[in-house]
Amino acid sequence: MIKKWIATGILLTGSIAAMAATPPNVLVVAQSLDDITSLDPAQGFELTSVQTFTNIYQRLVQSDPENPTHLKPTLASSWESTPHSLTVTLQDNAQFASGNPIRPEDVIFSLGRVVKLNLAPSFILTQLGWNKDNVDSHLQKVGDNKVKITWDVNVGSAFVLSLLSAPAASIIDQKTVATHAINGDYGHAWLNSHSAGSGPFKIMKYTPHEALVLTENTTAPGGGPKMKMVLMKNVPDAATRQLLIEQGDADIARNLGSDQFESLQGKPGVKALALPYASLYYIMFNTKAKNNPDLGNPKFWEAAHWAFDYKGIAVDLMRGQFQVQQSFLPQGFSGALSDQPYHYDPQKAKQILKEAGIKDPHFKLVVSNQPPYLDVAQALQASFAKAGIRVELTPGISSQVSSQVKEHNYEANVSSWGPDYFDPNTNASSFAYNPENGSKTLAWRANWQIPELSKMTIAARAETDPAKRTEMYQELQRRVRESSPVVIGLQNKKLVAIRDNLKGYVQGITPDMVYYKNVSK
């Protein structure tokens, strides 16, 4: 709950106090922060993390929120390309929040540390053939304000620029981080809860599961923010978030459920927004789950397609705030399939399981306790039950569930996946790619060995003819849809409520596109 404020607007412990309005120079955001595992761009891969990265870090290039397929120069001022290189010129006189200048050395350090740390988002950059042993040879300072980026794999410079727009490619202040490095960790432990970027805000204070406070960076390249501070308060309960936005104790309420969203329609002082979003919801099975070998049987996955009540969830439960989408490219991306070959047929699911000799189909389903994940999971529990499949729900806070999945310590998981950059490869490289180097893609998390699909994914990534490339991604989608332990069913919209005096709030179609810079009251 919103507690006691001091004059600067920083939240402190104290008694609950209703307020007529939030401070004029502080943006108060009510949402769950329980998904945060790290605030280091080399590791953070959850919704709250990547949304924060957009506001505290900058990249060489970033998507235009109004036209996401268009990349705009951010810390780069220009670049020159060859078939296997980009030579990037940095902005003149750009500096980090610390006051340190942004140098080619910072670009080299930032991209290299992602590969060397080899944490969850590293697969984005290792697609360039980089690894901890060779990445330094692919990043070179070639002038006071220029850095040359090279790669050996067969991809074009346009694809590389897309990768460089991902949150993992955020540029970090090497000089600041160096003072906090411990045992060769490239400052990772410190960056889990601090920032060293050039974005319009910087981290002032982070208390896990309580609050994240950002304060203004007036020297940010491109200009400082209009608000002095952003307070993101952990409010795990969606109904409480609704109450806070209604009372004026919060300026933005994120991650609302359908009930809260409908209840807020027409409420005075509040705007309820259903924003287009490229996030796909799926149920994923661990093909090597201990004590449940049936989950590795493709017939089990096939039955799951027919036990998934797509329209019941999208239309009845979520009241049209989801749409059915059964392929790994979301609507809005080039090459996304729009046909829906599966529908809810529990009797057909039963028959498939019977013919496969699966006599006691069951699994434990770990899921975030936040909406809409738990709502979707409960609906699937009911629809799978009619197909004779017992589902035991195990809700937990988002970060714990995420850790379980990444450690392969689960049987099944309901979650969502959003693109990291605007190129079809962003989802193909996770749903249809599991290379031998152990990149932590969704296929890897499912323990799904797919050498043929991985080769097809690499070939599609390298293709430069647009029409042929689209055909290749459509074929990949069909292959994954027909036989995968990741059963995709839904594409959603983000349900957000804002106070009606708020101006300049922008949220784009990908998970990281949350912009607080131009917000004012």
C-alpha positions, 0 to 999 in steps of 0.5 A: 500500500502507499505509505508515508511520503516525505517532501521529496516524494520518496516512499518510507515505511509508516502507516497507510495514508490515503492521498488526494493526489501524488506529488506533482514531480513524482510519477507513482506506478503501482505494479508487481515487482516480484518478477525482477531477478536482476536489474543488470541488462546482462541478466534481467529478462523479465517484464519489470526489468526490461521496462526499467532498462528502457528508462535507465539505459540507452542503446546504439539504436532503438525502435521507434515506438510509433513504428517499431520496425524502424530503428532510430539512432540513439547513442549512435549518430551514424553507421557504415556497413559491409556484409560482415561489419558495422562501423558506428560513430557515437554521438558527440559529447554524450555522457552517462549519468555519472558524467563520464563520457560515452566512449567506444570502450564502453560499447565494447565492454557492454556488449562483451560482458553480456557474452562473457557472463552468459546469462539468460539474454546472452543468446541474443548476441551469441547469434553473431557467432560470438563467445567468451573466447572470441568476442573481444576480437569482434569489437574494436575501437577505430577512432576516438568516437568510433567502434567497429563491430564484426561477425563471422556468421551469415547475417546482414547488417540490418539484422545485427542492428535489430539485435543491437536494439535489444535491452541486453545491448544497453550501453553501460558506464565501464568506468563506474562499473569497474569500481564495483567489480568483484572477482571478475564479475564485470560489476554484475552483483552491483548492477543487480540493484544499481544502474550505470547508464545514460537514460533519462533516469537512474536507480536511486533505491531498489528494495526487492519486493518493495519498491524501485525508485528512479531519479532524473538524469538531466544530462541524458543524451536526447534530454532529461525527463519531465518528472524528477522521480519515478516510484514503482511500488510493489503492489502484488494484488491487482485489486489493490492496484485498482483501488490505488489508481481510483483513489489517486494514490497512484498515477499508473496501475499496471498488470491489471486483470480483466475484472479490474479493467472492466470495473475501471471503465468510466470511473472519474479521473481514470483512463483504462487502456487496452494497449496492443501487445506482441506477447504470446501466452503458452503452456510449456512442458519439461520433456525431461521432467523427473518422475513424469516421462509422459511429458516427453511424448509428442502425443502428450503435446498433441493432446494438449493442443486439443485440451486448450480452451482457446476461445473460452479463455480469450472470449469468455474468461478474458472478455475479448482482451486476448485473441487466439494465436497458435503460432510463434510469431505474434500478429503485427510481425511480418510472416505471422500465421493467422490460421488456427488449426486447433480448437477445444476438443477434449474428447479428441485429446482423450483419444490421442492419449489413449492411442498413445498408451498414456494411462494416467496423464497428469502434471504439476503446473507452476505459474506466476500468481499475477494476473492474467497468468493464474487466471489462464492456468486455472482455466487450463486446469478445468479444460484439461480435466475434461480431457482426463488430464489432472493438473496440479497448480503451484502458484508462486511469485514470478521470480521464483517461477522463472528460476524454477523453469530456468533450472529445469526444476518443473513439469509444466509452466504457463507463461508469456513470451514477448519479442526482444527486437523487431525481426521474426528471428526474435521469436524463432530463435527461442521457440525453434532453436536449441543450439549445442552451446546451451543458449537459454532459449524456450526450447532449451528450457523445455529440454527439447532437442531440435537440431533440424529446426535449429538449422532451419532457424539459422538459414531463415536468419541468413536469408536476405530475400524478403519473400523467401525469408517470410516463407521460411519463417512460416514453415518454421511456425508450422513445424513448431505448431505441429509438434512442440512441447510449447503449446501457444494459444493466445496473444494479449493486450496490456491492461493499464490504467492511468490518471486522466491528468497524466500526459506523455505516457507512451507504451509500445508493442514489445515488452521493453517499450515503456517510456516515462521520459515525457510523462507530465501531470 
